[in-house]
């Protein structure tokens, strides 16, 4: 009887074992039926900017490579932190992706308090390109080199203004690193993205700005330097910050991320779609037009670069007590839609102020900060600083941001 039971059990055991092995093998393989419904591609930057343009072209290329639809959703704000949080908190099923610079992920933990995600909150599917940034002035500016710009900043301490695409964003940190390293004094102006910054530089309302090489291209602007060890292939005549002996951080890593815990099969499938999209002629044409070389990396290589970038930002954050402009600490801020205001900002009586969750929303003409600082506003808000409160020649109707002293 026992031999008969054993004989019957043996094929059943073998079948179960085979099924288990087959199941394990299936998990390790790309999911052929993915995506079965539209996929949200979260772009953490303003519509119309270079990241948004690249993201839409890449999403279209991914859609073309499969029967699914990859749809861009802009969730800008907080220098990319808002969109990164959306991705980190999404269901890890492959139907919410992040696309663009990973700066909010590798930088936020070093510069912003209480951010609810970290480098370990994401899986890194593929790197698509490196967003090379530089220092730009208007074409009509008399400044023709970084040496001339630095001399001007030193000659007029606290008077020059520069723009960037958001507090604690990569562009901001790039130049904050130089400001701190060279003990410079100037005023930074935060925008929701680089697209809104360029008209301000061209018109002369701000003195210079940090923009991408692709974003500067085709506009009446002049690049004085690019950030990184080497010159950009798209701007070979422009020196690098390393070449000029300036404090230097590496280019922005940009690609596709998903929430940590996304099934391996889905991540594998996404990586194959990313590779197909990066090789698509239509996408390559867009990148060529924007002056953005494609630097594709797979999951493993991208994750390794992300961790190195995170370590670099941690080291920068540990020096100088979290990037300071003058006496202002970037960690002592509340993120608002267009800019950042210090937590201890005092509001003029004539200004209408609304409270929106934990952030102050300025809806008036000006905000006065504790002396000796002059004023702070959101970008896109026109205002007038009372004459008795102006400092460093800040003009009326000027978009600026100042940090608490």
BALUMMAR-928148 format. One record per residue: residue in three letters; x, y, z of N, C-alpha, C, O in turn. Coordinates in steps of 0.2 Angstrom, whole numbers, plus 5000, padded with zeros to 4 digits. Layout:
<atoms>
ALAXYZXYZXYZXYZ...
</atoms>
This chain:
<atoms>
UNK500449945000500050005000500450065000500350114996UNK501050065005501450125005501850134998501850194996UNK502050084995502350084989501950114983502150154979UNK501250104984500750124979500650204980500650244975UNK500650224987500550294988501150334986501150384983UNK501750304987502350334985502450344978502650394975UNK502150294974502250294967501750354964501850384960UNK501150354968500650404966500950474968500850524964UNK501250484973501450554976502050574972502050634971UNK502450534969503050554966502950604960503250654959UNK502450584955502350624950501950694952502050744949UNK501550684957501250744960501750794962501750854961UNK502250774966502750814969503250844963503350904964UNK503350804958503750824953503350884949503650934947UNK502750874948502350924945502250994949502351044946UNK502250984956502251044960502851084960502951144959UNK503451044960504051074960504251104953504451164953UNK503951074948504051104941503651164940503851214938UNK503051164943502651224943502951284947502951344945UNK503251264953503651314957504251344953504351404953UNK504551304950505151324946504951374940505251424939UNK504451354937504151394931503951454934504051504930UNK503551454940503351524942503951564944503851624942UNK504451544947505051584949505351614943505551664942UNK505351564937505651594931505251644928505551694925UNK504651644929504151694926504251754929504251814925UNK504351764936504451824939505051864937505051924936UNK505551824935506251854933506251874926506651914924UNK505651864922505651884915505251944914504751954918UNK505351984909504852044908504152024907504051974905UNK503752064909502952054909502752074902502752134900UNK502552024898502452034891501752074890501652114885UNK501352074895500652104894500652174897500152204898UNK501252204900501252264903501452314897501952304893UNK501152374897500552394901499852374899499752374893UNK499452364903498752344902498252404902497752394900UNK498552454904498152524905498652574904499252564905UNK498352644904498852694903499252704909499052694915UNK499852724908500352734913500552814914500652844909UNK500452834920500652904922501452914922501752874926UNK501652964918502352984919502353044922502253104919UNK502653044928502653114932503253144931503853124932UNK503153204928503753254927503653314932503153344933UNK504253314936504253354942504353434940504553464945UNK504353454934504553514932503953544928503553514925UNK504053614927503453654924503453634917503853624913UNK502753634914502653624907502953674903502953734905UNK503253654897503553704893504253704893504653734889UNK504553684899505253684900505653624896505253584893UNK506253624896506653574893506553504895506453454892UNK506453494902506353424905505653404903505553344901UNK505153444903504453424901504453404893504153364891UNK504853444889504853434882505253364881504953324877UNK505753344884506053284884505653224886505553174883UNK505353244892504853194895504253174890504153114890UNK503953224887503453204882503653164876503353124874UNK504253184874504553144868504653074870504553034866UNK504953064876505153004878504552954880504452894878UNK504052984883503352954884503052934877502752874877UNK503052974872502852954866503152894863502852854860UNK503852904863504252844861504152784864504152724861UNK503952784871503852724874503152694872503052634872UNK502652744871502052724869502052694862501752644860UNK502452714858502552694851502852624851502752584846UNK503252604856503652544857503152484860503352424860UNK502552504862502052454864501352474863501252524859UNK500952434864500252454863499952494868499352514868UNK500252504874500052544879500152624878500352644873UNK499952664883499952734883500352764889500152744894UNK500852804888501252834893501052904893501252944888UNK500752934898500452994898500853044903500853024909UNK501153094901501453144905500953184910500453214907UNK501153184916500753224921501253274924501753244928UNK501153334924501653384927501453394934500853414936UNK501853374939501753394946502353434949502753404953UNK502453494946502953534948502853564955502353564957UNK503453594958503453624964503953594969504153544968UNK504153644973504653624978505353594975505653554978UNK505553624969506153604966506153534964506653494964UNK505553504962505453434960505253384966505153334965UNK505253414972505053374978504353344977504253294979UNK503953394975503253374975503153314970502753264972UNK503453314964503353254960503653194962503453134961UNK504253204965504653144968504253114973504153044974UNK503853154977503453124983502853084980502653034982UNK502553114974502053074971502253004969501852954970UNK502853004966503052934963503252894969503052834969UNK503552914974503752874980503152844984503252794986UNK502652884984502052864988501552824983501052804986UNK501652814977501152784972501252704973501652684976UNK500652674971500652604972501252574967501252594961UNK501652524970502152504966501952444961502152394961UNK501552464956501352424951501552434944501352404939UNK501952484943502252504936501852554933501952574927UNK501252574936500852624932500952694934500552744932UNK501452714938501652774940502352774940502752744943UNK502652814935503352824934503552894935503152944935UNK504252904937504552974937504952974931505352934929UNK504953034928505453054923505753114924505453164925UNK506453124923506753184924507353174928507553124930UNK507653234930508253234935508053204941507553214944UNK508553164944508453134951508753184956508853154962UNK508853244954509053294959508653294966508953294971UNK507953294965507553304971507653244976507653244982UNK507853184973507953124977508653124980508653114986UNK509153144977509853144979510053204983510553204987UNK509653254983509753314986509353334992509553364997UNK508653314991508153344996508353325003508353365008UNK508653255004508753235011509353275014509453285020UNK509753305010510353345012510153415014510553455017UNK509653445011509453515011508753535014508653595016UNK508353485014507653505016507453455022507553395021UNK507153485027506953445033506353415032505853445029UNK506253355034505653315034505353285028504753275027UNK505853285023505653255016505453185017505853145020UNK504853155015504653095016504853035012504452985010UNK505453045009505752995004506452995005506753045007UNK506852945002507552945002507752914996507352894992UNK508452904995508752864989508452794989508452764983UNK508252774995508052704995507252694994506952634994UNK506952744992506152744991506052734984505452724982UNK506552724979506452714972506852654969507352634972UNK506652634964507052584960507152624953506752664951UNK507752614951508052664945508052614939508452574938UNK507652634935507452594929508052604923508352554921UNK508152664921508652684916508852754917508352794918UNK509452774915509652844914509552854907509752814902UNK509352914905509152934898509652984896509952984890UNK509853034900510253084898510553124904510353114910UNK511053164903511353204908511153274906511353304901UNK510853314911510653384910511253434912511253454917UNK511653444907512153494908511953564909511553584904UNK512153594914511953664915512553714915513153694916UNK512353774914512853824914512653894917512053904919UNK513153934917513054004919512854054913513354054908UNK512354084913512154124907511954194908511654214913UNK512154234904512054304904511654324897511654294892UNK511354384897511054414891511554424886512154444887UNK511354414880511854424874512154494874512754504872UNK511754544876511954614877512354634883512554694884UNK512454584887512854594894513554614892513854584888UNK513854654896514554674895515054614898515654614896UNK514754574902515154514905515254464900514754434897UNK515854444898516054394893516354334896516554294892UNK516554334902516854274905516654264912516454314915UNK516854214915516654194922517154244926516954264932UNK517754254924518154304928517854374929517954404934UNK517554394923517254464923516654464928516554504932UNK516254404927515654404932515854404939515554434943UNK516354364941516554354948516854424950516754444956UNK517154454946517454524948516854574949516954614954UNK516354564945515754614946515454594952515254644956UNK515354534954515054514960515354544966515054564971UNK516054534966516454554972516454634972516454664977UNK516454664966516454744966515754774969515754824971UNK515254734968514554754970514254704975513754674973UNK514554694981514254634985513554644987513354704989UNK513154594986512454594988511954634983511354634984UNK512254654977511854694973511654654967511054664964UNK512054604964511854564958511354514960511354484966UNK510954494955510454444956510554394951510754404945UNK510354324953510454274948509854224949509554214954UNK509654194943509054154943509254084943509754064941UNK508754034945508853964945508153934945507653974946UNK508053874944507453834943507153814950506753764949UNK507353834955507053814962507553804967508053784966UNK507353834973507753824979507953744980507453704980UNK508553734982508753664983508753624977508953564977UNK508653654971508653614965509453614963509853644966UNK509553574958510253564956510553634953511153644955UNK510253674950510553734947510653774953511253814953UNK510253784958510353824964510953794968511353834970UNK511053734969511553704973512253714969512753724972UNK512253704962512853714958513153784960513753784962UNK512753834960513053904961513053914968513553954970UNK512653894972512753904980513453874982513753894986UNK513653814979514253784980514853834979515353844982UNK514753874973515253924971515253984976515754004978UNK514654004977514554064982514854054988515154094991UNK514753994991514953974998515753964997516153995002UNK515953934992516653914991517153984991517653984993UNK516854034987517154094986516954154990517154204990UNK516554134995516254185000515954244996516154304998UNK515554234991515254294988514554314991514254274995UNK514354374989513754394992513254424986513454464982UNK512754394985512254414980511554384981511454344986UNK511054394977510354384978510154324973510254334967UNK509854274976509554224971508854234970508454254975UNK508654214964507954224962507654154960507954124955UNK507154124963506954064962506354064957505854104958UNK506354014952505854014947505553934948505853894950UNK504953924945504653864945505053814940504953754940UNK505353844935505653814930506153864926506053924927UNK506553834922506953884918506653924913506853974911UNK506053894910505753934905505554004907505654054903UNK505354014913505154084915505754124917505654184918UNK506354094918506854134920507254174914507454224915UNK507254144908507554164902507354234901507754284899UNK506654254900506454324899506754374904506854434902UNK506854354910507054394915507754414914507954474915UNK508154364912508854374910508954424904509354474904UNK508554404899508654444893508454514893508754554890UNK507954524897507654594899508154634903508054694904UNK508554594907508954634912508654644919508954674923UNK508154614920507854614926508154574932508154594938UNK508554524929509054494934509654484930509654494924UNK510254484933510854494930511154434926511454434921UNK511054374929511254314926510854254928510454264933UNK510954194926510554134928510854074927511354064923UNK510654014930510853944929510353914924509753904926UNK510553894918510153864914510453804911511053794911UNK510053764907510353704904510653724897510453774894UNK511153694895511453704888510853704883510853754878UNK510453654883509953654878509453714879509153734874UNK509253734885508853784886509053854884508653894881UNK509753864884510053924882510053924875510053984872UNK510153874872510253864864509653904861509153884862UNK509853944856509353974852509054034855508654064852UNK509254054861509054114864509554164864510154154863UNK509454234864509954284864510254284871510254334875UNK510654234873510954224879511754204877511854174872UNK512154214882512854194882513054144888512954164893UNK513354094886513554044891514254064893514654074889UNK514354074900515054094902515454034905516054034905UNK515053984907515353914909514853864910514253874910UNK515053804909514653744911514853704917515453704918UNK514453684921514553644927514853574925514553534921UNK515353554928515653484927516353484926516753534926UNK516653424925517353414924517553434917518153464916UNK517153424912517253434905516853484902516253494904UNK517053504896516653544892516053504889516053444888UNK515453544887514953504884515053494877515353544874UNK514853444874514953434867514453474863514653494857UNK513953504866513553544863513753624864513453664860UNK514253634868514553704869515253694870515553714875UNK515653674864516353654865516753714866517353704869UNK516553774865516953834866516853864873517153914875UNK516453834877516253864884516653824889516653764889UNK517053854893517453814898517053784904516553814905UNK517353734906516953704912517153734919517753764919UNK516753724924516953754930517553724933517953754936UNK517653654932518353624934518953654930519453664934UNK518853664924519353694920519553764923520153784922UNK519053804925519153874928519353874935519453924938UNK519453814938519653804945519153824950519253844956UNK518453814948517953834953517653774956517753714953UNK517353784962517053724965516553694960516153724957UNK516553624960516253584954515853524957516053484961UNK515253524954514753464955514653434948514753464943UNK514453374948514353334942513753354938513253384942UNK513653334932512953354928512453314932512453264935UNK511853344930511153314933511053244929511053244923UNK510953194933510753124930509953124929509553144934UNK509753114923509053114922508853044919509153014914UNK508253014921508052954919507352934921506952974923UNK507252874922506552844924506652804931507052764932UNK506152824935506152794942505452764943504952794940UNK505452714948504752694950504752684957505352684960UNK504252674961504252664968504552604970504552554966UNK504952604975505252544977504752484979504252494981UNK504952424976504552374977504052354971503652304971UNK504152394966503852374959504052304957504652294957UNK503652264955503852194953504452194948504452234943UNK504852144949505452144945505252134938505652164933UNK504752094936504552084929504352144926504552154920UNK504052194930503852254927504452304926504452334921UNK504852304930505452344930505852324924506152364920UNK505952254923506252224917505952244910506252264906UNK505252244910504952264904505052344903505152364897UNK504952384908505152454908505752464905505852514901UNK506252434907506952444905507052434898507352464894UNK506652374895506752364888506352414884506552434879UNK505852444887505452494883505852554883505852594878UNK506252574889506652634889507152624884507352674881UNK507452564883508052564878507752574871508052604867UNK507152544870506852554863506652624862506752654857UNK506452664867506252734867506852774865506852824861UNK507452764869508052794868508352794861508752834859UNK508252734858508452724851508052744846508152734840UNK507452764848506952784843507152844839507352894842UNK507152844832507352904828506952964830507253024830UNK506352964831505953024833506253054840506253114840UNK506353014844506653044851507353064850507453124852UNK507753034846508453054845508353124841508853164842UNK507953134837507853194833507753254838507953304837UNK507253244843507053294848507753314852507853364853UNK508053264854508653274858509153304854509553354857UNK509253294848509753334844509553404844509953444844UNK508953414842508653484842508753524848508953584848UNK508753494854508753524860509553524863509653554868UNK509953494859510653494861510753454867511253464871UNK510453394868510453354874510753284872510253244869UNK511353264872511553194870511253144875511153154881UNK511053084872510753034875511352994878511852974875UNK511252974885511852944888511452884892511452884898UNK511152834888510752784891511152734896511752714894UNK510952724902511152674906510652624909510052644909UNK510752564910510252514912510152524920510452564923UNK509752474922509552484930510152484934510252524938UNK510552434933511152424938511652484938511852514943UNK511752504932512252564931511952634934512252674937UNK511352634932510952704934510952704942511052754945UNK510752644945510652644952511352664955511352694961UNK511852634953512552644955512752724955512952754960UNK512552754949512652824948512252864953512452914956UNK511652844954511152884959511452884966511452934969UNK511752824968512052814975512652854975512752884981UNK513052864970513652904970513452974971513753014975UNK512952994967512753064967512453084974512553134976UNK512053034977511853044984512353054989512353104993UNK512853014988513453024993513853094992514053124996UNK513853114985514253174984513853234987514053284990UNK513153234986512753284989512753284997512753335000UNK512753225000512853225007513553255009513553295014UNK514053245005514653275007514653355006514953385011UNK514353375001514253445000513853475006513953535008UNK513253445007512853465013513153465020513053515024UNK513653425021514053425027514553475028514753495034UNK514753505022515253565023514853625023514353635019UNK514953675027514653745027513953745030513653785028UNK513753685033513153685037512553705032512153745033UNK512553655027511953665022511953725018511453765019UNK512353725013512353785008512053845011511453855012UNK512453895012512253965014512354015009512954015006UNK511954065008512054125004512054175010511554195013UNK512654205011512754255016512654215022512954175024UNK512054245026511954215032511254175032511054155037UNK511054165026510354125025510454055025510854025021UNK510154015029510153935028509653905024509053915026UNK509753875019509253845014508853795017508253785015UNK509053765023508553715026508053755030507553715032UNK508053815032507553855036507053885031506953945032UNK506753845027506253865022505653825022505653765024UNK505053855020504453825018504353825010504453875008UNK504353765007504253765000503553794998503053775001UNK503453844993502853864991502853854983503353844981UNK502353864980502253854973502853884969503053844965UNK502953944970503453974965504153994968504554004965UNK504153994975504754014978504753984985504453934987UNK505254004989505253984996505354045000505654094999UNK504954045006505054095011505254075018505054015020UNK505654115021505854095028505354085032504854125032UNK505354045037504854025042504654085046504154095049UNK505154135047505054195052504954255048505054305051UNK504654255042504554315038503954355041503454325043UNK504054415042503554465044503254495038503554525034UNK502554495038502154525033501954595034501754615039UNK502054635029501854705029501054705030500754665027UNK500754755033500054765034499654765028499054745028UNK499954795023499554805016499554745012499254745007UNK499854685014499954625010499454575012499354565018UNK499054545008498554495009498954425009499354415005UNK498854395015499254325016498754275017498254285021UNK498854215013498354165014498854105017499354095016UNK498554065021498854005024498653945020498053925020UNK499053905017498853845014499253785017499853775015UNK498953745021499253695025499853725029499753765033UNK500453695028501053725032501453775028501953805031UNK501253795022501553845018501253915019500653915019UNK501653965019501354035018501254055010501654035007UNK500654075009500554095002500454165001499954195004UNK500954204998500954274998500454294992500554274986UNK500054344993499554364988499554434987499154464984UNK500054474990500054544989500654574986500954544981UNK500854634988501354674984502054664987502554664983UNK502154644994502854644996502754605003502254595006UNK503354575005503454545011504054575015504554575011UNK504054595021504654625024504954575029504554545033UNK505554565028505954515033506254555038506354615038UNK506454515044506754555049507354585047507754565042UNK507454645049508054685047508754645048508754605053UNK509254645044509254705039509054675032509354705027UNK508654625031508554605025507954645022507554665026UNK507954645015507454695012506754665011506254695013UNK506754605007506054585005506054515002506654494999UNK505554485001505454414998504754414994504254434997UNK504754384988504154374985504154304981504754274980UNK503554284979503554224974503754254967503554314966UNK504054214963504154234956503454234953502954204956UNK503354274948502754294945502254334949501654344947UNK502454364955502054414959502454474958503054484960UNK502054524955502354594955502254624961501754624964UNK502754664964502754694970503154764970503454774966UNK503054794976503354864977503654864984503254854989UNK504354864985504554864991504654944994504854984990UNK504354954999504355025002505055055002505555015003UNK505155115000505855144999506255135006506855125005UNK505955145012506355145018506555075019506955065024UNK506255025016506454955017506954925012507154865012UNK507054965007507554935001508254935004508454975007UNK508554885001509254875002509654854996509354814992UNK510254864995510654844990510354864983510454824978UNK509954914983509754944976509154894973509154904967UNK508854864977508254814974507754864971507454904975UNK507554854965507154904962506354884963506254824965UNK505954924961505254914962505054864956505454864951UNK504554824957504354774952504854724950504954714944UNK505254704955505854664954505654594957505454594963UNK505754544953505654474956506254454960506754444957UNK506154434966506754414970506554374976505954364977UNK507054344979506954304985507554324989508154324987UNK507454334996507954345000507854295006507354265008UNK508454285009508454235015508554265021508854325022UNK508254235027508254265033508954275036509354225035UNK509154325039509754335042509854305049510354305052
</atoms>
